[in-house]
Structures are given as C-alpha cells and as structure tokens.
Amino acid sequence: MVHRVLFWGGFGVAVRFWQLGLEMRPFFNRGSLWAYPVFAGVGASFGYWLQGVDERQSAILEERKRSILEKRARKAARD
C-alpha cells in the first residue's frame, strides 16, 4: 500500500513541476512552495483511495470465483 501512496504523491509533485514548467515560472519560488505539499497530498490521497478500490474489487472477484467453483463442483457431483 505504501508504494502506491508514495508513487501518487510523487506524481502530484511532478504535476506541480510540469505546471510551473508550462507557465515558465521558477520551480522554487518562496511564495509558492506551499503548493508542493498540497499537490503531493492530493496525489497521495488519490493513491490511498485507489488502494482501497483495488482491495474491494479483489475481494469481490475472489468471492465470485469461489461461488463459480462451488457451482461447478455441485454440477460435476450431479453428473
């Protein structure tokens, strides 16, 4: 989980660098340093949310797989 949060936090910082590069503004201006933690935090929170989505979907898929395998076993027992 930590790797996904760190990746998306780094992606948020990279987006900030890209934004400043497109605007041709200095990367480390004293007045705009507060935005880096904001972008990193938004990216990290997205990564945390994405990890939860992945875990929920994996649980649903495992349950469906188990259900299908049980159904196949019951059918094989009848035949």
PyMOL Python script that loads the backbone (N, CA, C, O; Angstrom):
from pymol import cmd

cmd.read_pdbstr("""\
ATOM      1  N   MET A   1       0.825  -1.188   0.000  1.00  0.00           N
ATOM      2  CA  MET A   1       0.000   0.000   0.000  1.00  0.00           C
ATOM      3  C   MET A   1       0.870   1.254   0.000  1.00  0.00           C
ATOM      4  O   MET A   1       0.548   2.236  -0.668  1.00  0.00           O
ATOM      5  N   VAL A   2       1.949   1.222   0.732  1.00  0.00           N
ATOM      6  CA  VAL A   2       2.789   2.410   0.849  1.00  0.00           C
ATOM      7  C   VAL A   2       3.383   2.802  -0.499  1.00  0.00           C
ATOM      8  O   VAL A   2       3.515   3.988  -0.802  1.00  0.00           O
ATOM      9  N   HIS A   3       3.741   1.811  -1.305  1.00  0.00           N
ATOM     10  CA  HIS A   3       4.350   2.139  -2.597  1.00  0.00           C
ATOM     11  C   HIS A   3       3.370   2.883  -3.492  1.00  0.00           C
ATOM     12  O   HIS A   3       3.768   3.775  -4.242  1.00  0.00           O
ATOM     13  N   ARG A   4       2.097   2.526  -3.420  1.00  0.00           N
ATOM     14  CA  ARG A   4       1.106   3.204  -4.264  1.00  0.00           C
ATOM     15  C   ARG A   4       0.898   4.642  -3.789  1.00  0.00           C
ATOM     16  O   ARG A   4       0.782   5.554  -4.607  1.00  0.00           O
ATOM     17  N   VAL A   5       0.852   4.846  -2.482  1.00  0.00           N
ATOM     18  CA  VAL A   5       0.673   6.197  -1.940  1.00  0.00           C
ATOM     19  C   VAL A   5       1.889   7.062  -2.267  1.00  0.00           C
ATOM     20  O   VAL A   5       1.746   8.222  -2.654  1.00  0.00           O
ATOM     21  N   LEU A   6       3.084   6.494  -2.109  1.00  0.00           N
ATOM     22  CA  LEU A   6       4.296   7.257  -2.433  1.00  0.00           C
ATOM     23  C   LEU A   6       4.377   7.581  -3.922  1.00  0.00           C
ATOM     24  O   LEU A   6       4.771   8.685  -4.299  1.00  0.00           O
ATOM     25  N   PHE A   7       4.006   6.624  -4.763  1.00  0.00           N
ATOM     26  CA  PHE A   7       4.034   6.887  -6.202  1.00  0.00           C
ATOM     27  C   PHE A   7       3.113   8.040  -6.556  1.00  0.00           C
ATOM     28  O   PHE A   7       3.527   8.964  -7.257  1.00  0.00           O
ATOM     29  N   TRP A   8       1.871   8.005  -6.086  1.00  0.00           N
ATOM     30  CA  TRP A   8       0.920   9.049  -6.452  1.00  0.00           C
ATOM     31  C   TRP A   8       1.263  10.380  -5.793  1.00  0.00           C
ATOM     32  O   TRP A   8       0.961  11.435  -6.350  1.00  0.00           O
ATOM     33  N   GLY A   9       1.891  10.348  -4.608  1.00  0.00           N
ATOM     34  CA  GLY A   9       2.385  11.591  -4.018  1.00  0.00           C
ATOM     35  C   GLY A   9       3.482  12.208  -4.875  1.00  0.00           C
ATOM     36  O   GLY A   9       3.493  13.417  -5.110  1.00  0.00           O
ATOM     37  N   GLY A  10       4.409  11.366  -5.342  1.00  0.00           N
ATOM     38  CA  GLY A  10       5.447  11.841  -6.253  1.00  0.00           C
ATOM     39  C   GLY A  10       4.878  12.320  -7.572  1.00  0.00           C
ATOM     40  O   GLY A  10       5.383  13.276  -8.160  1.00  0.00           O
ATOM     41  N   PHE A  11       3.829  11.659  -8.041  1.00  0.00           N
ATOM     42  CA  PHE A  11       3.173  12.092  -9.266  1.00  0.00           C
ATOM     43  C   PHE A  11       2.560  13.478  -9.082  1.00  0.00           C
ATOM     44  O   PHE A  11       2.595  14.300  -9.997  1.00  0.00           O
ATOM     45  N   GLY A  12       2.000  13.737  -7.901  1.00  0.00           N
ATOM     46  CA  GLY A  12       1.446  15.067  -7.626  1.00  0.00           C
ATOM     47  C   GLY A  12       2.517  16.145  -7.671  1.00  0.00           C
ATOM     48  O   GLY A  12       2.290  17.231  -8.205  1.00  0.00           O
ATOM     49  N   VAL A  13       3.687  15.844  -7.111  1.00  0.00           N
ATOM     50  CA  VAL A  13       4.795  16.802  -7.160  1.00  0.00           C
ATOM     51  C   VAL A  13       5.259  16.989  -8.606  1.00  0.00           C
ATOM     52  O   VAL A  13       5.565  18.107  -9.020  1.00  0.00           O
ATOM     53  N   ALA A  14       5.311  15.904  -9.370  1.00  0.00           N
ATOM     54  CA  ALA A  14       5.707  16.011 -10.783  1.00  0.00           C
ATOM     55  C   ALA A  14       4.718  16.864 -11.568  1.00  0.00           C
ATOM     56  O   ALA A  14       5.112  17.612 -12.463  1.00  0.00           O
ATOM     57  N   VAL A  15       3.443  16.752 -11.236  1.00  0.00           N
ATOM     58  CA  VAL A  15       2.437  17.585 -11.900  1.00  0.00           C
ATOM     59  C   VAL A  15       2.686  19.054 -11.592  1.00  0.00           C
ATOM     60  O   VAL A  15       2.536  19.911 -12.462  1.00  0.00           O
ATOM     61  N   ARG A  16       3.067  19.344 -10.349  1.00  0.00           N
ATOM     62  CA  ARG A  16       3.365  20.737  -9.983  1.00  0.00           C
ATOM     63  C   ARG A  16       4.569  21.253 -10.779  1.00  0.00           C
ATOM     64  O   ARG A  16       4.551  22.380 -11.275  1.00  0.00           O
ATOM     65  N   PHE A  17       5.615  20.428 -10.898  1.00  0.00           N
ATOM     66  CA  PHE A  17       6.772  20.828 -11.705  1.00  0.00           C
ATOM     67  C   PHE A  17       6.360  21.069 -13.154  1.00  0.00           C
ATOM     68  O   PHE A  17       6.800  22.037 -13.776  1.00  0.00           O
ATOM     69  N   TRP A  18       5.527  20.199 -13.685  1.00  0.00           N
ATOM     70  CA  TRP A  18       5.064  20.331 -15.065  1.00  0.00           C
ATOM     71  C   TRP A  18       4.255  21.609 -15.236  1.00  0.00           C
ATOM     72  O   TRP A  18       4.400  22.319 -16.231  1.00  0.00           O
ATOM     73  N   GLN A  19       3.404  21.896 -14.259  1.00  0.00           N
ATOM     74  CA  GLN A  19       2.598  23.115 -14.322  1.00  0.00           C
ATOM     75  C   GLN A  19       3.489  24.353 -14.346  1.00  0.00           C
ATOM     76  O   GLN A  19       3.290  25.246 -15.169  1.00  0.00           O
ATOM     77  N   LEU A  20       4.459  24.408 -13.455  1.00  0.00           N
ATOM     78  CA  LEU A  20       5.346  25.569 -13.410  1.00  0.00           C
ATOM     79  C   LEU A  20       6.215  25.647 -14.660  1.00  0.00           C
ATOM     80  O   LEU A  20       6.533  26.741 -15.128  1.00  0.00           O
ATOM     81  N   GLY A  21       6.601  24.493 -15.204  1.00  0.00           N
ATOM     82  CA  GLY A  21       7.378  24.491 -16.439  1.00  0.00           C
ATOM     83  C   GLY A  21       6.583  25.034 -17.613  1.00  0.00           C
ATOM     84  O   GLY A  21       7.116  25.770 -18.444  1.00  0.00           O
ATOM     85  N   LEU A  22       5.300  24.670 -17.683  1.00  0.00           N
ATOM     86  CA  LEU A  22       4.461  25.191 -18.759  1.00  0.00           C
ATOM     87  C   LEU A  22       4.262  26.696 -18.634  1.00  0.00           C
ATOM     88  O   LEU A  22       4.195  27.409 -19.635  1.00  0.00           O
ATOM     89  N   GLU A  23       4.169  27.165 -17.403  1.00  0.00           N
ATOM     90  CA  GLU A  23       3.991  28.599 -17.178  1.00  0.00           C
ATOM     91  C   GLU A  23       5.307  29.363 -17.230  1.00  0.00           C
ATOM     92  O   GLU A  23       5.323  30.591 -17.148  1.00  0.00           O
ATOM     93  N   MET A  24       6.422  28.621 -17.366  1.00  0.00           N
ATOM     94  CA  MET A  24       7.773  29.199 -17.377  1.00  0.00           C
ATOM     95  C   MET A  24       8.033  30.044 -16.140  1.00  0.00           C
ATOM     96  O   MET A  24       8.588  31.140 -16.215  1.00  0.00           O
ATOM     97  N   ARG A  25       7.619  29.507 -15.006  1.00  0.00           N
ATOM     98  CA  ARG A  25       7.861  30.158 -13.718  1.00  0.00           C
ATOM     99  C   ARG A  25       8.956  29.400 -12.993  1.00  0.00           C
ATOM    100  O   ARG A  25       9.177  28.222 -13.278  1.00  0.00           O
ATOM    101  N   PRO A  26       9.651  30.046 -12.058  1.00  0.00           N
ATOM    102  CA  PRO A  26      10.697  29.334 -11.310  1.00  0.00           C
ATOM    103  C   PRO A  26      10.090  28.225 -10.444  1.00  0.00           C
ATOM    104  O   PRO A  26       8.998  28.371  -9.895  1.00  0.00           O
ATOM    105  N   PHE A  27      10.825  27.114 -10.337  1.00  0.00           N
ATOM    106  CA  PHE A  27      10.312  25.965  -9.598  1.00  0.00           C
ATOM    107  C   PHE A  27      10.266  26.206  -8.092  1.00  0.00           C
ATOM    108  O   PHE A  27       9.344  25.740  -7.424  1.00  0.00           O
ATOM    109  N   PHE A  28      11.229  26.914  -7.557  1.00  0.00           N
ATOM    110  CA  PHE A  28      11.323  27.080  -6.111  1.00  0.00           C
ATOM    111  C   PHE A  28      11.174  28.537  -5.712  1.00  0.00           C
ATOM    112  O   PHE A  28      12.064  29.105  -5.079  1.00  0.00           O
ATOM    113  N   ASN A  29      10.069  29.134  -6.075  1.00  0.00           N
ATOM    114  CA  ASN A  29       9.764  30.494  -5.664  1.00  0.00           C
ATOM    115  C   ASN A  29       9.285  30.454  -4.214  1.00  0.00           C
ATOM    116  O   ASN A  29       8.467  29.608  -3.854  1.00  0.00           O
ATOM    117  N   ARG A  30       9.782  31.349  -3.398  1.00  0.00           N
ATOM    118  CA  ARG A  30       9.471  31.323  -1.973  1.00  0.00           C
ATOM    119  C   ARG A  30       7.972  31.431  -1.706  1.00  0.00           C
ATOM    120  O   ARG A  30       7.471  30.821  -0.761  1.00  0.00           O
ATOM    121  N   GLY A  31       7.269  32.175  -2.498  1.00  0.00           N
ATOM    122  CA  GLY A  31       5.842  32.373  -2.263  1.00  0.00           C
ATOM    123  C   GLY A  31       4.966  31.210  -2.685  1.00  0.00           C
ATOM    124  O   GLY A  31       3.807  31.127  -2.279  1.00  0.00           O
ATOM    125  N   SER A  32       5.506  30.315  -3.491  1.00  0.00           N
ATOM    126  CA  SER A  32       4.667  29.217  -3.982  1.00  0.00           C
ATOM    127  C   SER A  32       5.139  27.841  -3.517  1.00  0.00           C
ATOM    128  O   SER A  32       4.730  26.829  -4.087  1.00  0.00           O
ATOM    129  N   LEU A  33       5.979  27.785  -2.511  1.00  0.00           N
ATOM    130  CA  LEU A  33       6.439  26.488  -2.013  1.00  0.00           C
ATOM    131  C   LEU A  33       5.342  25.717  -1.289  1.00  0.00           C
ATOM    132  O   LEU A  33       5.421  24.495  -1.168  1.00  0.00           O
ATOM    133  N   TRP A  34       4.328  26.413  -0.810  1.00  0.00           N
ATOM    134  CA  TRP A  34       3.240  25.745  -0.097  1.00  0.00           C
ATOM    135  C   TRP A  34       2.466  24.792  -1.008  1.00  0.00           C
ATOM    136  O   TRP A  34       1.810  23.873  -0.519  1.00  0.00           O
ATOM    137  N   ALA A  35       2.534  24.995  -2.318  1.00  0.00           N
ATOM    138  CA  ALA A  35       1.736  24.183  -3.242  1.00  0.00           C
ATOM    139  C   ALA A  35       2.288  22.766  -3.398  1.00  0.00           C
ATOM    140  O   ALA A  35       1.530  21.849  -3.713  1.00  0.00           O
ATOM    141  N   TYR A  36       3.592  22.567  -3.186  1.00  0.00           N
ATOM    142  CA  TYR A  36       4.157  21.228  -3.348  1.00  0.00           C
ATOM    143  C   TYR A  36       3.541  20.219  -2.380  1.00  0.00           C
ATOM    144  O   TYR A  36       3.138  19.139  -2.814  1.00  0.00           O
ATOM    145  N   PRO A  37       3.455  20.530  -1.086  1.00  0.00           N
ATOM    146  CA  PRO A  37       2.792  19.566  -0.192  1.00  0.00           C
ATOM    147  C   PRO A  37       1.313  19.369  -0.517  1.00  0.00           C
ATOM    148  O   PRO A  37       0.768  18.285  -0.307  1.00  0.00           O
ATOM    149  N   VAL A  38       0.666  20.410  -1.025  1.00  0.00           N
ATOM    150  CA  VAL A  38      -0.744  20.269  -1.400  1.00  0.00           C
ATOM    151  C   VAL A  38      -0.878  19.290  -2.564  1.00  0.00           C
ATOM    152  O   VAL A  38      -1.711  18.385  -2.518  1.00  0.00           O
ATOM    153  N   PHE A  39      -0.071  19.461  -3.599  1.00  0.00           N
ATOM    154  CA  PHE A  39      -0.121  18.557  -4.745  1.00  0.00           C
ATOM    155  C   PHE A  39       0.268  17.140  -4.332  1.00  0.00           C
ATOM    156  O   PHE A  39      -0.348  16.171  -4.775  1.00  0.00           O
ATOM    157  N   ALA A  40       1.295  17.016  -3.478  1.00  0.00           N
ATOM    158  CA  ALA A  40       1.700  15.689  -3.005  1.00  0.00           C
ATOM    159  C   ALA A  40       0.596  15.060  -2.164  1.00  0.00           C
ATOM    160  O   ALA A  40       0.342  13.861  -2.276  1.00  0.00           O
ATOM    161  N   GLY A  41      -0.057  15.848  -1.332  1.00  0.00           N
ATOM    162  CA  GLY A  41      -1.142  15.323  -0.502  1.00  0.00           C
ATOM    163  C   GLY A  41      -2.338  14.870  -1.316  1.00  0.00           C
ATOM    164  O   GLY A  41      -2.935  13.831  -1.033  1.00  0.00           O
ATOM    165  N   VAL A  42      -2.684  15.646  -2.323  1.00  0.00           N
ATOM    166  CA  VAL A  42      -3.803  15.251  -3.194  1.00  0.00           C
ATOM    167  C   VAL A  42      -3.450  13.964  -3.940  1.00  0.00           C
ATOM    168  O   VAL A  42      -4.276  13.058  -4.044  1.00  0.00           O
ATOM    169  N   GLY A  43      -2.239  13.888  -4.450  1.00  0.00           N
ATOM    170  CA  GLY A  43      -1.816  12.667  -5.141  1.00  0.00           C
ATOM    171  C   GLY A  43      -1.774  11.467  -4.211  1.00  0.00           C
ATOM    172  O   GLY A  43      -2.203  10.376  -4.587  1.00  0.00           O
ATOM    173  N   ALA A  44      -1.259  11.657  -2.996  1.00  0.00           N
ATOM    174  CA  ALA A  44      -1.192  10.558  -2.036  1.00  0.00           C
ATOM    175  C   ALA A  44      -2.581  10.109  -1.608  1.00  0.00           C
ATOM    176  O   ALA A  44      -2.822   8.913  -1.448  1.00  0.00           O
ATOM    177  N   SER A  45      -3.493  11.050  -1.422  1.00  0.00           N
ATOM    178  CA  SER A  45      -4.852  10.653  -1.044  1.00  0.00           C
ATOM    179  C   SER A  45      -5.531   9.900  -2.184  1.00  0.00           C
ATOM    180  O   SER A  45      -6.311   8.981  -1.935  1.00  0.00           O
ATOM    181  N   PHE A  46      -5.247  10.274  -3.427  1.00  0.00           N
ATOM    182  CA  PHE A  46      -5.768   9.514  -4.563  1.00  0.00           C
ATOM    183  C   PHE A  46      -5.202   8.100  -4.556  1.00  0.00           C
ATOM    184  O   PHE A  46      -5.929   7.139  -4.804  1.00  0.00           O
ATOM    185  N   GLY A  47      -3.905   7.966  -4.273  1.00  0.00           N
ATOM    186  CA  GLY A  47      -3.291   6.641  -4.203  1.00  0.00           C
ATOM    187  C   GLY A  47      -3.876   5.795  -3.087  1.00  0.00           C
ATOM    188  O   GLY A  47      -4.069   4.591  -3.254  1.00  0.00           O
ATOM    189  N   TYR A  48      -4.160   6.416  -1.950  1.00  0.00           N
ATOM    190  CA  TYR A  48      -4.779   5.702  -0.828  1.00  0.00           C
ATOM    191  C   TYR A  48      -6.183   5.232  -1.207  1.00  0.00           C
ATOM    192  O   TYR A  48      -6.564   4.101  -0.908  1.00  0.00           O
ATOM    193  N   TRP A  49      -6.945   6.098  -1.862  1.00  0.00           N
ATOM    194  CA  TRP A  49      -8.287   5.733  -2.313  1.00  0.00           C
ATOM    195  C   TRP A  49      -8.213   4.601  -3.332  1.00  0.00           C
ATOM    196  O   TRP A  49      -9.004   3.660  -3.282  1.00  0.00           O
ATOM    197  N   LEU A  50      -7.259   4.696  -4.256  1.00  0.00           N
ATOM    198  CA  LEU A  50      -7.104   3.677  -5.289  1.00  0.00           C
ATOM    199  C   LEU A  50      -6.740   2.328  -4.680  1.00  0.00           C
ATOM    200  O   LEU A  50      -7.181   1.290  -5.174  1.00  0.00           O
ATOM    201  N   GLN A  51      -5.950   2.327  -3.622  1.00  0.00           N
ATOM    202  CA  GLN A  51      -5.604   1.083  -2.933  1.00  0.00           C
ATOM    203  C   GLN A  51      -6.851   0.439  -2.333  1.00  0.00           C
ATOM    204  O   GLN A  51      -7.015  -0.779  -2.406  1.00  0.00           O
ATOM    205  N   GLY A  52      -7.720   1.239  -1.748  1.00  0.00           N
ATOM    206  CA  GLY A  52      -8.969   0.716  -1.198  1.00  0.00           C
ATOM    207  C   GLY A  52      -9.867   0.141  -2.275  1.00  0.00           C
ATOM    208  O   GLY A  52     -10.487  -0.904  -2.079  1.00  0.00           O
ATOM    209  N   VAL A  53      -9.939   0.820  -3.412  1.00  0.00           N
ATOM    210  CA  VAL A  53     -10.737   0.315  -4.536  1.00  0.00           C
ATOM    211  C   VAL A  53     -10.182  -1.029  -4.994  1.00  0.00           C
ATOM    212  O   VAL A  53     -10.942  -1.964  -5.248  1.00  0.00           O
ATOM    213  N   ASP A  54      -8.870  -1.126  -5.097  1.00  0.00           N
ATOM    214  CA  ASP A  54      -8.240  -2.368  -5.536  1.00  0.00           C
ATOM    215  C   ASP A  54      -8.542  -3.508  -4.567  1.00  0.00           C
ATOM    216  O   ASP A  54      -8.845  -4.621  -4.998  1.00  0.00           O
ATOM    217  N   GLU A  55      -8.462  -3.244  -3.269  1.00  0.00           N
ATOM    218  CA  GLU A  55      -8.743  -4.283  -2.276  1.00  0.00           C
ATOM    219  C   GLU A  55     -10.200  -4.725  -2.333  1.00  0.00           C
ATOM    220  O   GLU A  55     -10.483  -5.920  -2.252  1.00  0.00           O
ATOM    221  N   ARG A  56     -11.128  -3.779  -2.470  1.00  0.00           N
ATOM    222  CA  ARG A  56     -12.545  -4.140  -2.540  1.00  0.00           C
ATOM    223  C   ARG A  56     -12.843  -4.952  -3.798  1.00  0.00           C
ATOM    224  O   ARG A  56     -13.579  -5.937  -3.744  1.00  0.00           O
ATOM    225  N   GLN A  57     -12.274  -4.540  -4.925  1.00  0.00           N
ATOM    226  CA  GLN A  57     -12.512  -5.284  -6.165  1.00  0.00           C
ATOM    227  C   GLN A  57     -11.897  -6.680  -6.108  1.00  0.00           C
ATOM    228  O   GLN A  57     -12.481  -7.634  -6.622  1.00  0.00           O
ATOM    229  N   SER A  58     -10.738  -6.803  -5.496  1.00  0.00           N
ATOM    230  CA  SER A  58     -10.117  -8.124  -5.357  1.00  0.00           C
ATOM    231  C   SER A  58     -10.973  -9.036  -4.491  1.00  0.00           C
ATOM    232  O   SER A  58     -11.118 -10.221  -4.791  1.00  0.00           O
ATOM    233  N   ALA A  59     -11.541  -8.491  -3.416  1.00  0.00           N
ATOM    234  CA  ALA A  59     -12.411  -9.291  -2.553  1.00  0.00           C
ATOM    235  C   ALA A  59     -13.663  -9.737  -3.303  1.00  0.00           C
ATOM    236  O   ALA A  59     -14.093 -10.882  -3.163  1.00  0.00           O
ATOM    237  N   ILE A  60     -14.244  -8.853  -4.090  1.00  0.00           N
ATOM    238  CA  ILE A  60     -15.434  -9.209  -4.875  1.00  0.00           C
ATOM    239  C   ILE A  60     -15.095 -10.300  -5.890  1.00  0.00           C
ATOM    240  O   ILE A  60     -15.853 -11.255  -6.058  1.00  0.00           O
ATOM    241  N   LEU A  61     -13.953 -10.155  -6.564  1.00  0.00           N
ATOM    242  CA  LEU A  61     -13.559 -11.160  -7.555  1.00  0.00           C
ATOM    243  C   LEU A  61     -13.284 -12.517  -6.911  1.00  0.00           C
ATOM    244  O   LEU A  61     -13.651 -13.549  -7.472  1.00  0.00           O
ATOM    245  N   GLU A  62     -12.646 -12.529  -5.744  1.00  0.00           N
ATOM    246  CA  GLU A  62     -12.396 -13.788  -5.044  1.00  0.00           C
ATOM    247  C   GLU A  62     -13.701 -14.456  -4.636  1.00  0.00           C
ATOM    248  O   GLU A  62     -13.836 -15.674  -4.748  1.00  0.00           O
ATOM    249  N   GLU A  63     -14.656 -13.674  -4.168  1.00  0.00           N
ATOM    250  CA  GLU A  63     -15.957 -14.223  -3.789  1.00  0.00           C
ATOM    251  C   GLU A  63     -16.669 -14.810  -5.005  1.00  0.00           C
ATOM    252  O   GLU A  63     -17.237 -15.899  -4.922  1.00  0.00           O
ATOM    253  N   ARG A  64     -16.643 -14.113  -6.113  1.00  0.00           N
ATOM    254  CA  ARG A  64     -17.277 -14.629  -7.335  1.00  0.00           C
ATOM    255  C   ARG A  64     -16.577 -15.894  -7.830  1.00  0.00           C
ATOM    256  O   ARG A  64     -17.229 -16.842  -8.270  1.00  0.00           O
ATOM    257  N   LYS A  65     -15.259 -15.902  -7.757  1.00  0.00           N
ATOM    258  CA  LYS A  65     -14.510 -17.083  -8.180  1.00  0.00           C
ATOM    259  C   LYS A  65     -14.868 -18.282  -7.314  1.00  0.00           C
ATOM    260  O   LYS A  65     -15.080 -19.382  -7.823  1.00  0.00           O
ATOM    261  N   ARG A  66     -14.937 -18.066  -6.000  1.00  0.00           N
ATOM    262  CA  ARG A  66     -15.301 -19.138  -5.085  1.00  0.00           C
ATOM    263  C   ARG A  66     -16.704 -19.649  -5.387  1.00  0.00           C
ATOM    264  O   ARG A  66     -16.943 -20.856  -5.389  1.00  0.00           O
ATOM    265  N   SER A  67     -17.625 -18.732  -5.641  1.00  0.00           N
ATOM    266  CA  SER A  67     -19.005 -19.102  -5.948  1.00  0.00           C
ATOM    267  C   SER A  67     -19.093 -19.918  -7.240  1.00  0.00           C
ATOM    268  O   SER A  67     -19.816 -20.913  -7.298  1.00  0.00           O
ATOM    269  N   ILE A  68     -18.374 -19.506  -8.254  1.00  0.00           N
ATOM    270  CA  ILE A  68     -18.394 -20.226  -9.535  1.00  0.00           C
ATOM    271  C   ILE A  68     -17.783 -21.613  -9.384  1.00  0.00           C
ATOM    272  O   ILE A  68     -18.297 -22.584  -9.939  1.00  0.00           O
ATOM    273  N   LEU A  69     -16.678 -21.711  -8.628  1.00  0.00           N
ATOM    274  CA  LEU A  69     -16.056 -23.019  -8.429  1.00  0.00           C
ATOM    275  C   LEU A  69     -16.970 -23.954  -7.648  1.00  0.00           C
ATOM    276  O   LEU A  69     -17.033 -25.146  -7.951  1.00  0.00           O
ATOM    277  N   GLU A  70     -17.682 -23.434  -6.645  1.00  0.00           N
ATOM    278  CA  GLU A  70     -18.643 -24.260  -5.905  1.00  0.00           C
ATOM    279  C   GLU A  70     -19.775 -24.722  -6.816  1.00  0.00           C
ATOM    280  O   GLU A  70     -20.206 -25.873  -6.746  1.00  0.00           O
ATOM    281  N   LYS A  71     -20.250 -23.831  -7.662  1.00  0.00           N
ATOM    282  CA  LYS A  71     -21.327 -24.177  -8.593  1.00  0.00           C
ATOM    283  C   LYS A  71     -20.873 -25.269  -9.556  1.00  0.00           C
ATOM    284  O   LYS A  71     -21.627 -26.201  -9.836  1.00  0.00           O
ATOM    285  N   ARG A  72     -19.652 -25.161 -10.063  1.00  0.00           N
ATOM    286  CA  ARG A  72     -19.119 -26.185 -10.965  1.00  0.00           C
ATOM    287  C   ARG A  72     -18.969 -27.523 -10.245  1.00  0.00           C
ATOM    288  O   ARG A  72     -19.252 -28.576 -10.817  1.00  0.00           O
ATOM    289  N   ALA A  73     -18.522 -27.478  -8.991  1.00  0.00           N
ATOM    290  CA  ALA A  73     -18.357 -28.718  -8.226  1.00  0.00           C
ATOM    291  C   ALA A  73     -19.707 -29.382  -7.980  1.00  0.00           C
ATOM    292  O   ALA A  73     -19.811 -30.606  -8.069  1.00  0.00           O
ATOM    293  N   ARG A  74     -20.741 -28.605  -7.673  1.00  0.00           N
ATOM    294  CA  ARG A  74     -22.080 -29.171  -7.471  1.00  0.00           C
ATOM    295  C   ARG A  74     -22.600 -29.794  -8.760  1.00  0.00           C
ATOM    296  O   ARG A  74     -23.206 -30.864  -8.739  1.00  0.00           O
ATOM    297  N   LYS A  75     -22.360 -29.120  -9.884  1.00  0.00           N
ATOM    298  CA  LYS A  75     -22.811 -29.651 -11.172  1.00  0.00           C
ATOM    299  C   LYS A  75     -22.067 -30.934 -11.513  1.00  0.00           C
ATOM    300  O   LYS A  75     -22.667 -31.883 -12.016  1.00  0.00           O
ATOM    301  N   ALA A  76     -20.768 -30.970 -11.244  1.00  0.00           N
ATOM    302  CA  ALA A  76     -19.976 -32.175 -11.520  1.00  0.00           C
ATOM    303  C   ALA A  76     -20.423 -33.327 -10.626  1.00  0.00           C
ATOM    304  O   ALA A  76     -20.393 -34.482 -11.050  1.00  0.00           O
ATOM    305  N   ALA A  77     -20.836 -33.031  -9.399  1.00  0.00           N
ATOM    306  CA  ALA A  77     -21.301 -34.081  -8.486  1.00  0.00           C
ATOM    307  C   ALA A  77     -22.637 -34.653  -8.953  1.00  0.00           C
ATOM    308  O   ALA A  77     -22.893 -35.844  -8.777  1.00  0.00           O
ATOM    309  N   ARG A  78     -23.484 -33.826  -9.542  1.00  0.00           N
ATOM    310  CA  ARG A  78     -24.775 -34.291 -10.048  1.00  0.00           C
ATOM    311  C   ARG A  78     -24.610 -35.159 -11.284  1.00  0.00           C
ATOM    312  O   ARG A  78     -25.370 -36.107 -11.481  1.00  0.00           O
ATOM    313  N   ASP A  79     -23.642 -34.849 -12.107  1.00  0.00           N
ATOM    314  CA  ASP A  79     -23.468 -35.578 -13.378  1.00  0.00           C
ATOM    315  C   ASP A  79     -22.681 -36.833 -13.226  1.00  0.00           C
ATOM    316  O   ASP A  79     -22.457 -37.544 -14.206  1.00  0.00           O
TER     317      ASP A  79
END
""", "prot")
cmd.dss("prot")
cmd.show_as("cartoon", "prot")
cmd.util.cbc("prot")
cmd.orient("prot")
